[in-house]
Amino acid sequence: MAIGSPQWMYASGEAYTIDQSLKFNNDDTAHLSRTPASAGNRRTFTTSVWFKLGNLTSVRLFTAQADAGGTPFYTIDVFQDGATDIRGIRVNSAVSSDELMLITNGRLRDTSAWYHLVAAVDTTQGTSSNRCKIYLNGVQLTDFATETYPSQNYETPCNNTIKHNVGAKGDGGNSFDGYMAEFNHIDGQALTPADFGETGTYGEWKPIEYSGSYGTNGFYLPFNTTQGIIAATGGTITTAGDYKIHTFTSSGTFTPTTVPTSAAYVQYLVVAGGGAAGRGYHWGGGGGAGGMREGYLEVSAQGYSITVGSGGVYGTNGGQGGNSIFSSITSTGGGAGQSGHEQGGQTATTGGSGGGAVGTGAAGIAGQGFAGGTGTGGLNPHGGGGGGASEAGSTDAIMDGGDGRESSISGSSVVYAGGGAGRREDQANGTGGTGGGGSAANGTDGLGGGGGSASGNTNGGSGVVIIKYRYQ
């Protein structure tokens, strides 16, 4: 897959204009990010990347880890010890502890050289030292400062439905500084450097094209496709530096009128409408946030239909939020929150993020949002908060909605798709997740937040579609 196909998002204010390699500047925490929609093979996979160091600091090349950091995680990084230069390569996976930890001896000090790194994981192997192999410039590294191998059939967080970053850890920290090229990630196979490189005429190690399968969550980032200069119409158009930003708060058409002869990519944010909260004179569940998807998509000179999902309305279509669509990208409307027993009529439903309930909260959709909160019955029942784009709704008597997720595609930092607050038997209310509806409040239109439960009707906020590209 090339960039665009797996919906990678370039998290930087710089132009995505590259030729053969992509420059990462750790001053602006530049990195690429995506969250797989479904899990792949978490036991067997290979990562291959060519890189050139800028600063001699600890930097992440590839990480699977949630936004907030912490465990679980899988990471490949250039590791710096207490000295002022680099120790070597580290491959580390932790679910409850450092089940996999390999740190190579030797120091990578040359900032003018290209290095080729291959990390191959296969925890199904009977011999522990075969469960992870590290190669540098075609040669397997076997001299380790730290050498801990996982148990047989250990499942790493890699290829699971959590954020995967190229050039940073999950929360954007330890960002890479330098250049990367020819990034291949293979889901389901443990390969060797011969699949990605060969010895040249003069004894140099050089890249070759990988010709095999990528598996469920594998991808290829060639870093040799220019985003290009584009002109387009549709929506409300603003300018930020060298970029045009098209914002759709209602359905319409995005039409590129001028595109380069080579491939042209636009960055997108697609947020669906949030779900309505469950109404309850005493208790009710918060509405789930609309699904949130970000990434790049290749476009040509034609019209692309845009659908902006409306916020869910209590008592209408089950309170479900409407889907938002840009070309092949669909974000699913937020799930409705459950109504109190005295009100009836609305159940907690699955959506981009799920609605809160008394009992088990409704599920969200992997890669778009999280589940609604699970409430409790008894003498003082409460409805869980609605799920948000970055976390599930609260599962305790706090009844908070799950937080949304931040995006700067509009030119400023905005949090979208937060879950709505739940409500308790004693008429106390939780707090809406960031980007969602608070106590007795509708979700905000244009953010896709879920509604916060109240004695009256509270609805979800409408979604938004934002498209950004370089125009000069």
C-alpha positions in Angstrom: 0.0 0.0 0.0 1.2 3.5 -0.7 0.5 6.5 1.5 -3.2 7.3 1.2 -4.4 3.8 0.9 -4.0 3.0 4.6 -5.2 6.5 5.6 -2.0 7.8 7.2 -2.2 11.2 8.7 0.9 13.5 8.6 0.9 15.2 12.0 3.0 18.3 11.2 2.5 21.8 10.0 5.0 21.3 7.2 4.1 20.6 3.6 4.0 17.0 2.7 6.2 17.4 -0.3 8.9 14.8 -0.6 11.2 13.2 -3.1 12.5 9.7 -2.3 12.6 10.4 1.5 10.5 12.2 4.1 12.1 14.7 6.5 11.0 14.5 10.1 11.7 17.5 12.3 11.4 16.8 16.0 11.0 20.5 16.8 7.4 20.3 15.4 6.8 16.6 16.5 6.2 15.6 12.9 5.0 12.0 12.5 2.7 9.8 10.5 -0.3 8.1 12.3 -3.1 5.6 11.7 -5.3 3.3 13.7 -6.1 -0.1 12.0 -9.8 -0.8 11.7 -9.3 -4.5 12.6 -6.6 -6.6 14.2 -4.0 -8.4 12.2 -1.3 -10.9 13.2 0.1 -9.8 16.5 2.6 -12.6 16.8 4.4 -12.5 13.4 5.4 -9.4 11.5 8.4 -7.6 10.0 9.3 -3.9 9.8 11.9 -2.6 7.3 13.0 1.1 7.1 15.9 3.1 5.7 16.7 6.1 7.9 19.3 8.9 8.3 19.7 10.5 11.7 19.4 14.2 12.3 20.0 14.7 16.0 21.7 12.1 18.2 18.9 11.6 20.7 16.5 8.9 21.6 13.9 8.8 18.8 11.1 6.4 17.8 11.0 4.9 14.3 7.7 2.9 14.7 5.3 2.5 17.6 2.0 0.9 18.3 0.6 2.6 21.4 -2.5 4.5 22.5 -2.7 8.3 22.4 -2.0 8.7 26.1 1.1 6.6 26.1 1.9 3.9 28.7 1.2 0.2 28.2 0.5 -1.7 26.1 3.0 -0.7 23.4 5.3 -2.1 20.8 8.2 0.1 19.6 11.3 0.2 17.5 13.6 3.1 18.4 17.2 4.4 18.2 18.0 4.2 21.9 20.2 6.7 23.8 21.7 5.6 27.2 23.2 7.9 29.8 26.1 8.9 27.5 25.8 11.7 25.0 25.6 9.5 22.0 23.5 6.6 20.7 23.8 3.1 22.1 22.0 1.3 19.3 18.6 -0.2 18.3 15.9 -1.1 20.7 12.9 -3.3 20.1 10.5 -3.3 23.0 7.1 -4.8 23.6 5.2 -4.4 26.9 1.7 -5.5 27.9 2.1 -5.9 31.7 5.9 -5.7 31.7 8.8 -5.6 29.3 8.1 -9.0 27.8 10.3 -8.2 24.8 13.4 -6.0 25.3 16.4 -6.1 22.9 18.9 -3.3 23.1 21.9 -3.7 20.8 25.5 -2.7 21.7 27.4 -0.5 19.3 26.7 3.2 18.6 25.1 4.9 15.7 27.0 8.2 15.4 27.0 9.0 11.7 24.4 11.6 10.8 25.5 11.5 7.1 24.9 7.8 6.6 21.8 5.9 5.6 21.0 2.9 7.8 18.7 0.0 6.8 16.9 -1.6 9.8 14.8 -4.8 9.7 13.1 -6.0 12.9 11.4 -9.4 12.4 9.1 -10.8 15.1 7.8 -14.4 15.3 6.8 -15.4 18.8 5.5 -18.8 17.5 9.1 -20.0 17.3 10.2 -22.7 19.8 13.6 -21.2 20.3 13.4 -17.9 22.2 16.2 -16.1 20.4 14.3 -16.7 17.1 11.3 -14.8 18.3 12.8 -11.4 17.5 15.7 -10.7 15.1 17.3 -7.3 14.3 19.3 -6.6 11.2 21.3 -3.5 10.3 22.5 -2.9 6.8 21.8 -6.6 5.9 23.7 -8.1 8.9 22.0 -9.7 11.9 22.8 -8.0 15.3 23.6 -10.5 18.1 25.5 -8.4 20.6 23.0 -7.0 23.1 23.2 -4.8 26.1 19.8 -6.1 27.2 18.3 -9.3 25.9 14.8 -10.4 27.0 12.6 -12.5 24.7 8.9 -13.1 25.1 7.2 -16.3 25.9 6.1 -18.5 23.0 3.0 -17.3 21.2 3.1 -13.9 23.0 0.8 -11.4 21.4 2.3 -7.9 21.0 0.2 -4.7 20.7 1.5 -4.3 17.1 -1.2 -4.8 14.4 -3.9 -4.4 17.0 -6.6 -1.7 16.8 -4.6 1.0 18.5 -2.7 4.0 17.1 0.4 3.1 15.0 2.9 6.0 14.6 5.8 6.3 12.2 8.3 8.8 13.8 6.9 9.1 17.4 5.4 7.2 20.3 1.7 7.1 20.9 1.4 10.5 22.5 3.7 12.1 19.9 6.7 12.2 22.2 10.3 11.1 21.4 9.7 12.2 17.8 12.2 11.2 15.1 14.6 13.8 13.7 16.1 13.0 10.3 15.0 11.2 7.1 13.1 8.0 6.4 12.6 6.1 3.1 11.2 2.8 1.8 9.2 2.0 4.9 7.6 -1.5 4.7 5.6 -3.2 7.4 4.6 -6.8 6.7 1.7 -8.3 8.7 1.9 -12.1 9.1 5.5 -12.9 8.0 9.0 -12.8 9.6 11.3 -11.9 6.8 15.0 -11.1 6.3 16.9 -8.2 4.8 17.1 -10.0 1.4 13.4 -9.2 0.9 14.1 -5.5 1.0 17.8 -5.0 0.0 20.8 -6.4 -1.9 24.6 -5.9 -2.2 25.5 -3.6 -5.1 28.3 -3.6 -7.5 30.7 -1.9 -5.1 29.7 -3.9 -2.0 27.2 -1.3 -0.8 23.9 -2.4 0.7 21.0 -0.9 -1.4 17.2 -1.1 -1.4 15.1 -3.3 -3.7 11.4 -3.4 -4.2 9.5 -5.7 -1.9 7.3 -8.0 -4.0 5.4 -10.1 -1.4 2.1 -9.8 0.5 1.5 -7.1 3.1 -1.2 -9.0 5.1 -4.1 -7.4 7.0 -2.4 -4.3 8.5 0.8 -4.2 6.4 1.7 -1.1 4.4 4.3 0.5 2.2 5.3 4.1 2.5 7.7 4.9 -0.4 8.1 8.5 0.5 8.5 9.4 -3.2 5.1 10.8 -4.0 4.6 14.5 -4.1 1.4 15.8 -2.7 1.3 18.4 -5.5 -0.4 21.7 -6.1 -4.2 21.5 -6.2 -7.0 23.9 -6.9 -10.6 23.0 -5.9 -14.1 24.2 -5.1 -16.7 23.4 -2.5 -17.5 24.1 1.1 -16.2 27.1 3.0 -12.7 27.8 1.9 -10.0 29.3 4.1 -6.2 29.7 3.7 -3.5 28.8 6.2 0.0 29.4 4.8 0.5 27.4 1.6 -2.7 25.4 2.2 -6.4 25.7 1.3 -8.9 24.2 3.8 -12.4 23.3 2.7 -14.9 22.9 5.6 -18.3 21.3 5.0 -20.8 21.7 7.7 -23.6 20.5 5.4 -23.6 18.2 2.4 -22.1 19.3 -0.8 -19.4 18.5 -3.4 -15.6 18.8 -3.3 -14.3 19.3 -6.8 -10.6 19.4 -7.6 -10.3 21.5 -10.8 -6.5 21.4 -11.1 -4.3 18.5 -10.1 -0.7 17.6 -10.9 0.0 14.9 -13.5 1.5 12.8 -10.8 -0.5 11.5 -7.8 -2.3 14.2 -5.8 -3.2 13.7 -2.1 -5.5 15.7 0.2 -5.7 15.4 3.9 -9.1 14.8 5.4 -11.1 14.8 8.6 -14.5 13.1 8.5 -16.6 13.3 11.7 -20.1 11.8 11.8 -23.0 13.2 13.8 -23.2 12.4 17.5 -25.9 10.3 19.1 -28.8 11.6 21.2 -28.7 11.1 24.9 -31.1 8.9 26.8 -33.9 11.0 28.4 -34.6 10.3 32.0 -36.4 12.2 34.7 -33.9 10.5 37.0 -31.3 8.6 35.0 -30.2 8.1 31.3 -27.1 7.2 29.3 -25.0 9.7 27.4 -25.0 9.8 23.6 -22.0 8.3 21.8 -19.8 10.5 19.6 -19.8 10.3 15.9 -17.1 8.3 14.3 -13.9 10.2 13.6 -11.5 9.3 10.7 -8.4 11.1 9.5 -5.8 10.5 6.8 -4.8 11.1 3.2 -6.7 10.2 0.1 -5.6 10.4 -3.6 -7.9 12.6 -5.7 -8.3 13.4 -9.4 -10.1 16.2 -11.3 -13.7 15.2 -10.6 -16.5 15.9 -8.1 -16.5 14.0 -4.8 -19.9 13.9 -3.0 -19.7 15.1 0.6 -22.3 14.0 3.2 -22.3 15.6 6.6 -24.1 13.6 9.2 -26.8 15.3 11.3 -26.8 14.9 15.1 -29.1 12.2 16.5 -32.5 13.4 17.6 -34.2 11.8 20.6 -37.1 9.6 19.4 -36.1 9.8 15.8 -34.3 6.8 14.1 -33.5 5.5 17.5 -31.5 8.6 18.4 -28.6 7.5 16.1 -26.3 10.2 14.6 -26.0 10.4 10.8 -23.0 9.1 8.8 -20.5 11.5 7.3 -18.9 10.5 3.9 -16.1 11.7 1.7 -15.5 9.5 -1.3 -14.6 6.1 0.0 -14.3 7.3 3.6 -17.3 6.8 5.8 -17.5 7.7 9.5 -20.5 6.1 11.3 -23.0 8.1 13.3 -22.8 8.0 17.1 -24.8 5.5 19.1 -27.8 6.6 21.1 -27.8 6.6 24.9 -30.3 4.5 26.9 -33.4 6.1 28.3 -34.5 5.9 31.9 -37.1 3.3 32.8 -39.7 6.0 33.3 -39.2 7.4 29.8 -38.6 4.3 27.7 -38.4 4.3 24.0 -34.6 4.5 23.4 -32.0 1.8 23.8 -28.3 2.2 23.8 -27.0 1.5 20.3 -23.7 0.8 18.6 -22.1 3.6 16.5 -18.9 5.3 15.7 -18.7 5.5 19.5 -21.4 3.6 21.5 -24.1 5.1 23.7 -24.1 4.8 27.5 -26.5 2.5 29.3 -27.6 1.1 32.6 -26.1 -2.3 32.0 -23.5 -2.8 29.3 -22.7 0.2 27.2 -23.0 -0.1 23.4 -19.8 -0.8 21.4 -18.0 1.6 19.2 -16.3 0.9 15.9 -12.6 0.1 15.9 -10.6 3.0 14.4 -13.5 5.4 14.8 -14.4 5.6 18.5 -15.0 3.7 21.7 -17.8 2.0 23.7 -20.3 3.8 25.8 -20.0 3.5 29.6 -21.6 0.7 31.5 -23.9 1.9 34.2 -25.4 0.1 37.2 -28.9 -0.6 38.5 -29.9 -1.0 42.2 -31.2 1.6 44.6 -29.4 4.5 42.8 -29.0 3.5 39.1 -27.0 5.6 36.7 -26.5 5.7 33.0 -23.0 5.5 31.7 -21.4 8.3 29.6 -21.3 8.1 25.9 -18.1 6.8 24.2 -15.7 9.3 22.6 -13.1 9.2 19.8 -10.1 8.6 22.2 -11.7 6.7 25.2 -14.7 4.8 26.4 -17.5 6.4 28.5 -17.1 6.2 32.3 -18.0 2.9 33.8 -18.5 4.2 37.3 -20.9 6.5 39.1 -19.1 9.5 37.8 -21.0 9.1 34.5 -18.5 11.1 32.3 -18.5 10.9 28.6 -15.3 9.7 26.8 -13.0 12.4 25.6 -12.8 13.3 21.9 -9.6 13.6 19.8 -7.7 16.7 18.8 -7.0 17.6 15.2 -5.3 20.7 13.8 -6.4 20.2 10.2 -8.5 23.4 10.4 -5.4 25.5 11.2 -6.1 25.5 14.9 -6.3 22.8 17.5 -9.9 21.5 18.0 -11.2 18.5 19.9 -13.9 16.6 18.0 -16.2 13.6 18.8 -16.5 13.6 22.6 -19.1 11.5 24.4 -22.1 12.9 26.2 -22.6 12.9 30.0 -24.7 10.3 31.7 -27.3 10.9 34.5 -28.0 9.3 37.8 -31.2 8.4 39.7 -30.7 11.3 42.2 -30.6 13.6 39.1 -26.9 14.2 39.4 -25.1 14.5 36.0 -21.7 13.5 34.8 -19.4 15.6 32.7 -19.3 15.5 28.9 -16.1 14.3 27.4 -13.9 16.9 25.7 -15.7 17.7 22.5 -19.0 16.2 23.7 -22.3 17.4 25.3 -22.1 18.2 29.1 -24.9 17.9 31.7 -28.3 18.4 30.0 -26.5 19.8 26.9 -26.8 19.0 23.2 -23.6 18.0 21.4 -22.0 20.9 19.6 -22.8 21.1 15.9 -19.7 20.7 13.7 -17.9 18.6 16.4 -20.0 15.4 16.3 -20.3 15.1 20.1 -22.9 13.0 21.8 -25.7 14.6 23.8 -25.7 14.8 27.6 -28.5 13.1 29.4 -31.3 15.3 31.0 -34.9 15.1 31.9 -35.8 16.6 28.5 -34.5 15.8 25.0 -30.8 16.3 24.3 -29.5 15.7 20.9 -26.2 14.9 19.3 -24.1 17.5 17.5 -23.8 17.4 13.7 -20.6 16.2 12.1 -18.1 17.9 9.8 -15.9 17.1 6.8 -12.6 19.1 6.4 -10.3 18.7 3.4 -6.8 20.3 3.2 -4.3 20.5 0.4 -1.3 22.6 -0.7 -2.3 25.2 -3.3 1.0 27.0 -3.9 
